[in-house]
Amino acid sequence: MKAYIDFFVSVTDMPFAIDMWMLKPRLEATRYGAELGLMDRLLYNSITPWSTDLKSEVAEIKELGVKQVVMVVFDQDDQMPTGRIKSLKNLLESIEGSGIENILVDTSVMNLPATAMSLQANYMVKEQFGLPAGCASANGTYMWKEPREMWGKEGFIGLDAATHAISSILWSDFLFYGPISGAPWVFPAVATANAILGTLVFNETKELPRNEASPLKKLFPDFTDQLSKIVQNNRKEV
């Protein structure tokens, strides 16, 4: 992991995540990030309800100066969206006084159709806690092995793109999309969905995205010009 961190920081000044399931290597990588003075850029992924010694883990990352974490939420006894909210409350209590400043809530995709539970939980997290929420939609698509046998690679690409597109417009602030090899189809799918969502929002509010780099403005400039003129003409008529 040291080699990966060294390479990453040598080519970019962007943030990066320490993403490991096992606690020991995750903490080792975090310690190395602390030694290099990278805590402002490092995202600790993640604090989870499956931790065998959460109290010690939180104490360790506090000592290292971790400021940004992913918080994975799930309740085995209540696998509905409500269970994820219960889990979040418990985890938030566990990090009180830790110095953590920024939290991304990962609402735990357990299988492809259960992505719906995660997306609904995203809405509830944002509504009740005001925290950014998202999920690893790729967990559902990559764990489902049968499509490759039934539909081949193209079929898998289609369902993976569709899952991420849907996830992106249903209360997700971020998505973990799996291996980087999926970027060629996930990125266009999410951009397309975002452009459609932007148009739906315009229909309701008569407002276009403020970000000039939004897919709607960047990919469809002629169309957004038309929408802007509609608003201008309506104002003149009023």
PyRosetta script that sets phi, psi and omega in degrees:
from pyrosetta import init, pose_from_sequence

init()
pose = pose_from_sequence("MKAYIDFFVSVTDMPFAIDMWMLKPRLEATRYGAELGLMDRLLYNSITPWSTDLKSEVAEIKELGVKQVVMVVFDQDDQMPTGRIKSLKNLLESIEGSGIENILVDTSVMNLPATAMSLQANYMVKEQFGLPAGCASANGTYMWKEPREMWGKEGFIGLDAATHAISSILWSDFLFYGPISGAPWVFPAVATANAILGTLVFNETKELPRNEASPLKKLFPDFTDQLSKIVQNNRKEV")
pose.set_psi(1, -32.0)
pose.set_omega(1, 178.0)
pose.set_phi(2, -58.5)
pose.set_psi(2, -40.7)
pose.set_omega(2, -179.3)
pose.set_phi(3, -63.7)
pose.set_psi(3, -39.5)
pose.set_omega(3, 178.9)
pose.set_phi(4, -64.8)
pose.set_psi(4, -44.5)
pose.set_omega(4, 179.8)
pose.set_phi(5, -63.6)
pose.set_psi(5, -44.9)
pose.set_omega(5, 179.8)
pose.set_phi(6, -58.9)
pose.set_psi(6, -43.9)
pose.set_omega(6, 179.7)
pose.set_phi(7, -64.3)
pose.set_psi(7, -46.6)
pose.set_omega(7, -175.4)
pose.set_phi(8, -60.6)
pose.set_psi(8, -48.7)
pose.set_omega(8, -176.0)
pose.set_phi(9, -71.6)
pose.set_psi(9, -15.2)
pose.set_omega(9, 178.0)
pose.set_phi(10, -80.8)
pose.set_psi(10, -18.2)
pose.set_omega(10, -175.5)
pose.set_phi(11, -113.9)
pose.set_psi(11, -12.2)
pose.set_omega(11, -178.3)
pose.set_phi(12, -156.0)
pose.set_psi(12, 156.9)
pose.set_omega(12, 174.8)
pose.set_phi(13, -107.5)
pose.set_psi(13, 18.7)
pose.set_omega(13, 179.2)
pose.set_phi(14, -76.1)
pose.set_psi(14, 161.5)
pose.set_omega(14, 174.7)
pose.set_phi(15, -65.6)
pose.set_psi(15, 161.0)
pose.set_omega(15, 176.7)
pose.set_phi(16, -148.3)
pose.set_psi(16, 160.8)
pose.set_omega(16, -176.9)
pose.set_phi(17, -112.8)
pose.set_psi(17, 141.9)
pose.set_omega(17, 167.0)
pose.set_phi(18, -91.5)
pose.set_psi(18, 106.0)
pose.set_omega(18, -170.6)
pose.set_phi(19, -120.9)
pose.set_psi(19, 93.6)
pose.set_omega(19, 179.3)
pose.set_phi(20, -139.7)
pose.set_psi(20, 141.0)
pose.set_omega(20, -179.2)
pose.set_phi(21, -75.8)
pose.set_psi(21, -39.7)
pose.set_omega(21, -177.5)
pose.set_phi(22, -80.1)
pose.set_psi(22, 136.8)
pose.set_omega(22, -174.0)
pose.set_phi(23, -66.0)
pose.set_psi(23, -44.7)
pose.set_omega(23, -174.1)
pose.set_phi(24, -57.9)
pose.set_psi(24, -54.6)
pose.set_omega(24, 179.0)
pose.set_phi(25, -66.1)
pose.set_psi(25, -29.0)
pose.set_omega(25, 178.2)
pose.set_phi(26, -64.9)
pose.set_psi(26, -43.7)
pose.set_omega(26, 178.6)
pose.set_phi(27, -69.6)
pose.set_psi(27, -36.6)
pose.set_omega(27, 178.0)
pose.set_phi(28, -61.4)
pose.set_psi(28, -43.8)
pose.set_omega(28, 178.9)
pose.set_phi(29, -66.1)
pose.set_psi(29, -37.2)
pose.set_omega(29, 178.8)
pose.set_phi(30, -66.7)
pose.set_psi(30, -39.9)
pose.set_omega(30, 176.5)
pose.set_phi(31, -60.1)
pose.set_psi(31, -41.0)
pose.set_omega(31, 179.9)
pose.set_phi(32, -64.8)
pose.set_psi(32, -40.6)
pose.set_omega(32, 176.1)
pose.set_phi(33, -61.2)
pose.set_psi(33, -38.0)
pose.set_omega(33, 178.2)
pose.set_phi(34, -66.5)
pose.set_psi(34, -40.0)
pose.set_omega(34, 178.4)
pose.set_phi(35, -60.2)
pose.set_psi(35, -34.4)
pose.set_omega(35, -179.1)
pose.set_phi(36, -85.8)
pose.set_psi(36, -2.2)
pose.set_omega(36, -179.9)
pose.set_phi(37, 72.2)
pose.set_psi(37, 38.7)
pose.set_omega(37, -173.6)
pose.set_phi(38, -106.7)
pose.set_psi(38, 15.9)
pose.set_omega(38, -173.1)
pose.set_phi(39, -63.8)
pose.set_psi(39, -25.4)
pose.set_omega(39, 177.6)
pose.set_phi(40, -70.6)
pose.set_psi(40, -21.1)
pose.set_omega(40, -176.7)
pose.set_phi(41, -106.1)
pose.set_psi(41, -15.1)
pose.set_omega(41, -170.8)
pose.set_phi(42, -88.3)
pose.set_psi(42, 130.3)
pose.set_omega(42, 174.9)
pose.set_phi(43, -106.7)
pose.set_psi(43, 118.7)
pose.set_omega(43, -178.6)
pose.set_phi(44, -84.4)
pose.set_psi(44, 116.1)
pose.set_omega(44, -176.0)
pose.set_phi(45, -125.3)
pose.set_psi(45, 96.8)
pose.set_omega(45, 17.9)
pose.set_phi(46, -162.8)
pose.set_psi(46, 170.6)
pose.set_omega(46, 168.4)
pose.set_phi(47, -93.1)
pose.set_psi(47, 128.9)
pose.set_omega(47, -172.6)
pose.set_phi(48, -134.6)
pose.set_psi(48, 160.7)
pose.set_omega(48, 175.6)
pose.set_phi(49, -73.4)
pose.set_psi(49, -8.1)
pose.set_omega(49, -179.6)
pose.set_phi(50, -91.3)
pose.set_psi(50, 0.7)
pose.set_omega(50, -180.0)
pose.set_phi(51, -60.5)
pose.set_psi(51, 134.2)
pose.set_omega(51, -179.5)
pose.set_phi(52, -80.8)
pose.set_psi(52, -18.5)
pose.set_omega(52, 178.5)
pose.set_phi(53, -149.4)
pose.set_psi(53, 71.5)
pose.set_omega(53, -174.1)
pose.set_phi(54, -62.8)
pose.set_psi(54, -37.9)
pose.set_omega(54, -178.2)
pose.set_phi(55, -60.5)
pose.set_psi(55, -45.3)
pose.set_omega(55, 179.7)
pose.set_phi(56, -67.9)
pose.set_psi(56, -38.0)
pose.set_omega(56, 179.5)
pose.set_phi(57, -62.6)
pose.set_psi(57, -45.5)
pose.set_omega(57, 179.9)
pose.set_phi(58, -64.1)
pose.set_psi(58, -39.7)
pose.set_omega(58, 178.2)
pose.set_phi(59, -62.4)
pose.set_psi(59, -39.2)
pose.set_omega(59, -179.4)
pose.set_phi(60, -66.7)
pose.set_psi(60, -46.9)
pose.set_omega(60, -177.3)
pose.set_phi(61, -71.1)
pose.set_psi(61, -26.3)
pose.set_omega(61, 173.5)
pose.set_phi(62, -64.2)
pose.set_psi(62, -45.1)
pose.set_omega(62, 180.0)
pose.set_phi(63, -63.1)
pose.set_psi(63, -34.6)
pose.set_omega(63, -179.3)
pose.set_phi(64, -78.2)
pose.set_psi(64, -15.0)
pose.set_omega(64, 178.7)
pose.set_phi(65, 86.3)
pose.set_psi(65, 27.9)
pose.set_omega(65, 177.8)
pose.set_phi(66, -64.2)
pose.set_psi(66, 131.7)
pose.set_omega(66, -178.1)
pose.set_phi(67, -113.3)
pose.set_psi(67, -26.3)
pose.set_omega(67, -176.5)
pose.set_phi(68, -121.8)
pose.set_psi(68, 131.3)
pose.set_omega(68, 179.0)
pose.set_phi(69, -137.0)
pose.set_psi(69, 153.3)
pose.set_omega(69, 163.8)
pose.set_phi(70, -95.6)
pose.set_psi(70, 132.0)
pose.set_omega(70, 179.0)
pose.set_phi(71, -113.4)
pose.set_psi(71, 111.2)
pose.set_omega(71, -179.0)
pose.set_phi(72, -88.5)
pose.set_psi(72, 126.4)
pose.set_omega(72, -175.1)
pose.set_phi(73, -117.5)
pose.set_psi(73, 135.4)
pose.set_omega(73, 177.8)
pose.set_phi(74, -169.4)
pose.set_psi(74, 147.3)
pose.set_omega(74, 177.4)
pose.set_phi(75, -131.0)
pose.set_psi(75, 114.5)
pose.set_omega(75, -176.9)
pose.set_phi(76, -61.6)
pose.set_psi(76, -32.0)
pose.set_omega(76, -177.7)
pose.set_phi(77, -83.7)
pose.set_psi(77, -16.4)
pose.set_omega(77, 177.6)
pose.set_phi(78, -139.9)
pose.set_psi(78, 90.7)
pose.set_omega(78, -174.4)
pose.set_phi(79, -88.1)
pose.set_psi(79, 9.4)
pose.set_omega(79, 173.3)
pose.set_phi(80, -81.2)
pose.set_psi(80, 172.4)
pose.set_omega(80, 177.6)
pose.set_phi(81, -54.3)
pose.set_psi(81, -34.0)
pose.set_omega(81, 179.9)
pose.set_phi(82, -60.3)
pose.set_psi(82, -34.0)
pose.set_omega(82, 178.8)
pose.set_phi(83, -65.8)
pose.set_psi(83, -34.6)
pose.set_omega(83, 178.3)
pose.set_phi(84, -67.8)
pose.set_psi(84, -33.3)
pose.set_omega(84, 176.6)
pose.set_phi(85, -68.2)
pose.set_psi(85, -41.9)
pose.set_omega(85, 176.8)
pose.set_phi(86, -59.6)
pose.set_psi(86, -44.7)
pose.set_omega(86, -179.9)
pose.set_phi(87, -61.4)
pose.set_psi(87, -41.9)
pose.set_omega(87, 179.7)
pose.set_phi(88, -62.0)
pose.set_psi(88, -43.3)
pose.set_omega(88, 179.0)
pose.set_phi(89, -58.5)
pose.set_psi(89, -43.1)
pose.set_omega(89, -179.5)
pose.set_phi(90, -65.5)
pose.set_psi(90, -42.6)
pose.set_omega(90, -178.8)
pose.set_phi(91, -69.0)
pose.set_psi(91, -36.7)
pose.set_omega(91, 177.3)
pose.set_phi(92, -62.4)
pose.set_psi(92, -38.4)
pose.set_omega(92, 177.1)
pose.set_phi(93, -63.6)
pose.set_psi(93, -35.5)
pose.set_omega(93, -175.9)
pose.set_phi(94, -69.8)
pose.set_psi(94, -21.0)
pose.set_omega(94, -177.1)
pose.set_phi(95, -104.9)
pose.set_psi(95, 8.2)
pose.set_omega(95, 178.7)
pose.set_phi(96, -58.8)
pose.set_psi(96, 130.8)
pose.set_omega(96, 179.9)
pose.set_phi(97, 79.3)
pose.set_psi(97, 9.8)
pose.set_omega(97, -176.3)
pose.set_phi(98, -85.8)
pose.set_psi(98, -13.8)
pose.set_omega(98, -177.2)
pose.set_phi(99, 85.7)
pose.set_psi(99, 2.0)
pose.set_omega(99, 177.8)
pose.set_phi(100, -68.2)
pose.set_psi(100, 129.4)
pose.set_omega(100, -174.6)
pose.set_phi(101, -103.6)
pose.set_psi(101, -33.7)
pose.set_omega(101, -174.5)
pose.set_phi(102, -128.9)
pose.set_psi(102, 132.2)
pose.set_omega(102, -177.2)
pose.set_phi(103, -127.0)
pose.set_psi(103, 128.5)
pose.set_omega(103, 168.9)
pose.set_phi(104, -105.9)
pose.set_psi(104, 126.2)
pose.set_omega(104, -177.7)
pose.set_phi(105, -97.4)
pose.set_psi(105, 119.2)
pose.set_omega(105, 177.1)
pose.set_phi(106, -99.4)
pose.set_psi(106, 117.3)
pose.set_omega(106, -171.1)
pose.set_phi(107, -93.0)
pose.set_psi(107, 27.0)
pose.set_omega(107, 164.9)
pose.set_phi(108, 53.1)
pose.set_psi(108, 92.6)
pose.set_omega(108, 171.7)
pose.set_phi(109, -83.1)
pose.set_psi(109, 121.1)
pose.set_omega(109, -177.5)
pose.set_phi(110, -99.2)
pose.set_psi(110, -27.4)
pose.set_omega(110, 172.6)
pose.set_phi(111, -161.0)
pose.set_psi(111, 173.5)
pose.set_omega(111, -171.1)
pose.set_phi(112, -61.5)
pose.set_psi(112, -54.7)
pose.set_omega(112, -179.3)
pose.set_phi(113, -64.8)
pose.set_psi(113, -27.6)
pose.set_omega(113, 178.7)
pose.set_phi(114, -71.1)
pose.set_psi(114, -5.1)
pose.set_omega(114, 172.4)
pose.set_phi(115, -54.7)
pose.set_psi(115, -30.9)
pose.set_omega(115, 178.4)
pose.set_phi(116, -58.6)
pose.set_psi(116, -38.8)
pose.set_omega(116, 178.6)
pose.set_phi(117, -63.5)
pose.set_psi(117, -40.8)
pose.set_omega(117, 179.9)
pose.set_phi(118, -66.1)
pose.set_psi(118, -41.7)
pose.set_omega(118, -178.0)
pose.set_phi(119, -66.9)
pose.set_psi(119, -40.6)
pose.set_omega(119, 176.4)
pose.set_phi(120, -65.0)
pose.set_psi(120, -37.8)
pose.set_omega(120, 177.3)
pose.set_phi(121, -64.3)
pose.set_psi(121, -35.4)
pose.set_omega(121, 175.8)
pose.set_phi(122, -54.5)
pose.set_psi(122, -47.2)
pose.set_omega(122, 180.0)
pose.set_phi(123, -59.2)
pose.set_psi(123, -44.9)
pose.set_omega(123, -177.3)
pose.set_phi(124, -67.0)
pose.set_psi(124, -38.5)
pose.set_omega(124, 178.2)
pose.set_phi(125, -62.1)
pose.set_psi(125, -46.7)
pose.set_omega(125, -178.4)
pose.set_phi(126, -65.8)
pose.set_psi(126, -41.0)
pose.set_omega(126, -177.7)
pose.set_phi(127, -68.6)
pose.set_psi(127, -43.0)
pose.set_omega(127, -173.3)
pose.set_phi(128, -88.6)
pose.set_psi(128, -30.0)
pose.set_omega(128, -173.5)
pose.set_phi(129, -119.7)
pose.set_psi(129, -15.4)
pose.set_omega(129, -178.4)
pose.set_phi(130, 67.9)
pose.set_psi(130, 23.5)
pose.set_omega(130, -179.6)
pose.set_phi(131, -99.6)
pose.set_psi(131, 148.0)
pose.set_omega(131, 174.8)
pose.set_phi(132, -66.8)
pose.set_psi(132, 135.4)
pose.set_omega(132, -176.0)
pose.set_phi(133, -131.9)
pose.set_psi(133, 148.3)
pose.set_omega(133, 177.3)
pose.set_phi(134, -163.6)
pose.set_psi(134, -166.0)
pose.set_omega(134, -178.2)
pose.set_phi(135, -159.6)
pose.set_psi(135, 171.1)
pose.set_omega(135, 176.5)
pose.set_phi(136, -99.7)
pose.set_psi(136, 81.4)
pose.set_omega(136, -179.3)
pose.set_phi(137, -57.4)
pose.set_psi(137, -28.7)
pose.set_omega(137, -179.6)
pose.set_phi(138, -64.0)
pose.set_psi(138, -24.1)
pose.set_omega(138, 176.4)
pose.set_phi(139, -57.9)
pose.set_psi(139, -41.8)
pose.set_omega(139, -179.7)
pose.set_phi(140, -70.4)
pose.set_psi(140, -39.6)
pose.set_omega(140, -175.9)
pose.set_phi(141, -76.7)
pose.set_psi(141, -40.7)
pose.set_omega(141, -176.6)
pose.set_phi(142, -78.3)
pose.set_psi(142, -25.0)
pose.set_omega(142, 177.6)
pose.set_phi(143, -76.8)
pose.set_psi(143, -20.0)
pose.set_omega(143, -179.8)
pose.set_phi(144, -85.7)
pose.set_psi(144, 99.8)
pose.set_omega(144, -171.3)
pose.set_phi(145, -82.0)
pose.set_psi(145, -28.4)
pose.set_omega(145, -172.2)
pose.set_phi(146, -59.9)
pose.set_psi(146, -34.7)
pose.set_omega(146, -176.9)
pose.set_phi(147, -56.2)
pose.set_psi(147, -35.7)
pose.set_omega(147, 179.8)
pose.set_phi(148, -63.5)
pose.set_psi(148, -34.1)
pose.set_omega(148, 178.1)
pose.set_phi(149, -76.5)
pose.set_psi(149, -37.9)
pose.set_omega(149, -177.0)
pose.set_phi(150, -79.3)
pose.set_psi(150, -41.7)
pose.set_omega(150, -169.2)
pose.set_phi(151, -122.5)
pose.set_psi(151, -4.9)
pose.set_omega(151, 179.9)
pose.set_phi(152, 76.2)
pose.set_psi(152, -173.4)
pose.set_omega(152, -177.1)
pose.set_phi(153, -62.4)
pose.set_psi(153, -41.2)
pose.set_omega(153, -178.5)
pose.set_phi(154, -63.8)
pose.set_psi(154, -37.6)
pose.set_omega(154, 177.4)
pose.set_phi(155, -64.2)
pose.set_psi(155, -42.3)
pose.set_omega(155, 178.1)
pose.set_phi(156, -63.1)
pose.set_psi(156, -43.9)
pose.set_omega(156, 179.3)
pose.set_phi(157, -57.9)
pose.set_psi(157, -41.3)
pose.set_omega(157, 180.0)
pose.set_phi(158, -62.9)
pose.set_psi(158, -47.4)
pose.set_omega(158, -177.5)
pose.set_phi(159, -71.3)
pose.set_psi(159, -33.4)
pose.set_omega(159, 178.3)
pose.set_phi(160, -66.8)
pose.set_psi(160, -43.4)
pose.set_omega(160, 178.0)
pose.set_phi(161, -63.4)
pose.set_psi(161, -43.4)
pose.set_omega(161, -179.1)
pose.set_phi(162, -63.4)
pose.set_psi(162, -43.5)
pose.set_omega(162, -179.0)
pose.set_phi(163, -61.8)
pose.set_psi(163, -43.5)
pose.set_omega(163, -179.8)
pose.set_phi(164, -71.5)
pose.set_psi(164, -35.0)
pose.set_omega(164, 177.6)
pose.set_phi(165, -63.1)
pose.set_psi(165, -47.2)
pose.set_omega(165, 179.1)
pose.set_phi(166, -63.0)
pose.set_psi(166, -45.5)
pose.set_omega(166, -178.8)
pose.set_phi(167, -60.1)
pose.set_psi(167, -35.7)
pose.set_omega(167, -174.6)
pose.set_phi(168, -67.7)
pose.set_psi(168, -25.5)
pose.set_omega(168, -176.5)
pose.set_phi(169, -103.7)
pose.set_psi(169, 1.9)
pose.set_omega(169, 178.8)
pose.set_phi(170, -112.9)
pose.set_psi(170, 74.7)
pose.set_omega(170, 168.6)
pose.set_phi(171, 66.6)
pose.set_psi(171, 24.8)
pose.set_omega(171, 178.6)
pose.set_phi(172, -99.5)
pose.set_psi(172, 126.0)
pose.set_omega(172, 173.7)
pose.set_phi(173, -87.5)
pose.set_psi(173, -19.3)
pose.set_omega(173, 178.6)
pose.set_phi(174, -157.6)
pose.set_psi(174, 160.7)
pose.set_omega(174, 175.7)
pose.set_phi(175, -136.5)
pose.set_psi(175, 138.0)
pose.set_omega(175, 167.0)
pose.set_phi(176, -94.2)
pose.set_psi(176, 111.8)
pose.set_omega(176, -168.5)
pose.set_phi(177, -101.0)
pose.set_psi(177, 12.3)
pose.set_omega(177, 175.5)
pose.set_phi(178, 89.5)
pose.set_psi(178, -155.5)
pose.set_omega(178, -178.1)
pose.set_phi(179, -62.3)
pose.set_psi(179, 149.5)
pose.set_omega(179, -176.4)
pose.set_phi(180, -62.7)
pose.set_psi(180, -17.5)
pose.set_omega(180, 178.4)
pose.set_phi(181, -63.6)
pose.set_psi(181, -17.9)
pose.set_omega(181, 178.5)
pose.set_phi(182, -85.1)
pose.set_psi(182, -8.5)
pose.set_omega(182, -177.2)
pose.set_phi(183, -55.9)
pose.set_psi(183, -39.0)
pose.set_omega(183, -177.0)
pose.set_phi(184, -59.8)
pose.set_psi(184, -25.7)
pose.set_omega(184, 176.6)
pose.set_phi(185, -109.0)
pose.set_psi(185, -26.4)
pose.set_omega(185, 179.7)
pose.set_phi(186, -71.1)
pose.set_psi(186, -44.7)
pose.set_omega(186, -177.8)
pose.set_phi(187, -60.6)
pose.set_psi(187, -49.3)
pose.set_omega(187, 177.9)
pose.set_phi(188, -62.1)
pose.set_psi(188, -36.9)
pose.set_omega(188, -179.6)
pose.set_phi(189, -64.6)
pose.set_psi(189, -44.6)
pose.set_omega(189, -179.8)
pose.set_phi(190, -68.0)
pose.set_psi(190, -39.7)
pose.set_omega(190, 178.3)
pose.set_phi(191, -62.8)
pose.set_psi(191, -41.6)
pose.set_omega(191, 178.9)
pose.set_phi(192, -63.0)
pose.set_psi(192, -46.2)
pose.set_omega(192, 179.5)
pose.set_phi(193, -61.8)
pose.set_psi(193, -39.7)
pose.set_omega(193, -179.5)
pose.set_phi(194, -65.9)
pose.set_psi(194, -37.3)
pose.set_omega(194, 178.2)
pose.set_phi(195, -65.2)
pose.set_psi(195, -40.8)
pose.set_omega(195, 177.5)
pose.set_phi(196, -65.5)
pose.set_psi(196, -42.8)
pose.set_omega(196, 178.2)
pose.set_phi(197, -61.7)
pose.set_psi(197, -41.5)
pose.set_omega(197, 178.8)
pose.set_phi(198, -59.5)
pose.set_psi(198, -35.8)
pose.set_omega(198, 178.6)
pose.set_phi(199, -71.8)
pose.set_psi(199, -37.6)
pose.set_omega(199, 175.8)
pose.set_phi(200, -61.9)
pose.set_psi(200, -42.4)
pose.set_omega(200, 178.5)
pose.set_phi(201, -63.7)
pose.set_psi(201, -41.1)
pose.set_omega(201, 178.2)
pose.set_phi(202, -60.4)
pose.set_psi(202, -41.6)
pose.set_omega(202, -179.6)
pose.set_phi(203, -60.6)
pose.set_psi(203, -33.9)
pose.set_omega(203, -178.6)
pose.set_phi(204, -84.0)
pose.set_psi(204, -36.8)
pose.set_omega(204, -169.5)
pose.set_phi(205, -114.5)
pose.set_psi(205, -14.8)
pose.set_omega(205, -172.9)
pose.set_phi(206, 61.0)
pose.set_psi(206, 29.5)
pose.set_omega(206, 176.7)
pose.set_phi(207, -122.1)
pose.set_psi(207, 137.6)
pose.set_omega(207, 176.2)
pose.set_phi(208, -94.0)
pose.set_psi(208, 160.8)
pose.set_omega(208, 177.1)
pose.set_phi(209, -55.3)
pose.set_psi(209, 139.0)
pose.set_omega(209, 179.3)
pose.set_phi(210, -75.1)
pose.set_psi(210, -28.8)
pose.set_omega(210, -178.2)
pose.set_phi(211, -77.1)
pose.set_psi(211, 119.3)
pose.set_omega(211, -179.0)
pose.set_phi(212, -66.7)
pose.set_psi(212, -18.5)
pose.set_omega(212, 179.0)
pose.set_phi(213, -90.8)
pose.set_psi(213, 5.5)
pose.set_omega(213, 178.4)
pose.set_phi(214, -62.9)
pose.set_psi(214, 147.4)
pose.set_omega(214, -179.3)
pose.set_phi(215, -54.4)
pose.set_psi(215, -38.5)
pose.set_omega(215, -178.7)
pose.set_phi(216, -61.6)
pose.set_psi(216, -47.4)
pose.set_omega(216, -178.6)
pose.set_phi(217, -74.8)
pose.set_psi(217, -39.5)
pose.set_omega(217, -174.4)
pose.set_phi(218, -75.3)
pose.set_psi(218, -38.9)
pose.set_omega(218, -174.8)
pose.set_phi(219, -93.0)
pose.set_psi(219, -22.6)
pose.set_omega(219, -176.8)
pose.set_phi(220, -130.8)
pose.set_psi(220, 59.6)
pose.set_omega(220, -176.0)
pose.set_phi(221, -63.1)
pose.set_psi(221, -37.8)
pose.set_omega(221, 179.9)
pose.set_phi(222, -64.6)
pose.set_psi(222, -40.7)
pose.set_omega(222, -179.8)
pose.set_phi(223, -67.8)
pose.set_psi(223, -41.6)
pose.set_omega(223, 179.5)
pose.set_phi(224, -67.1)
pose.set_psi(224, -30.8)
pose.set_omega(224, 174.2)
pose.set_phi(225, -63.3)
pose.set_psi(225, -41.2)
pose.set_omega(225, 178.1)
pose.set_phi(226, -62.4)
pose.set_psi(226, -42.5)
pose.set_omega(226, 179.5)
pose.set_phi(227, -64.8)
pose.set_psi(227, -39.2)
pose.set_omega(227, 178.0)
pose.set_phi(228, -62.2)
pose.set_psi(228, -39.6)
pose.set_omega(228, 179.6)
pose.set_phi(229, -66.7)
pose.set_psi(229, -34.7)
pose.set_omega(229, 177.2)
pose.set_phi(230, -59.8)
pose.set_psi(230, -44.8)
pose.set_omega(230, -180.0)
pose.set_phi(231, -65.0)
pose.set_psi(231, -43.8)
pose.set_omega(231, -179.8)
pose.set_phi(232, -62.0)
pose.set_psi(232, -43.4)
pose.set_omega(232, 179.8)
pose.set_phi(233, -65.4)
pose.set_psi(233, -39.2)
pose.set_omega(233, 178.9)
pose.set_phi(234, -64.3)
pose.set_psi(234, -37.0)
pose.set_omega(234, 178.9)
pose.set_phi(235, -67.1)
pose.set_psi(235, -37.9)
pose.set_omega(235, 178.9)
pose.set_phi(236, -64.7)
pose.set_psi(236, -39.7)
pose.set_omega(236, -179.0)
pose.set_phi(237, -66.6)
pose.set_psi(237, -35.1)
pose.set_omega(237, 178.9)
pose.set_phi(238, -70.8)
pose.dump_pdb("model.pdb")
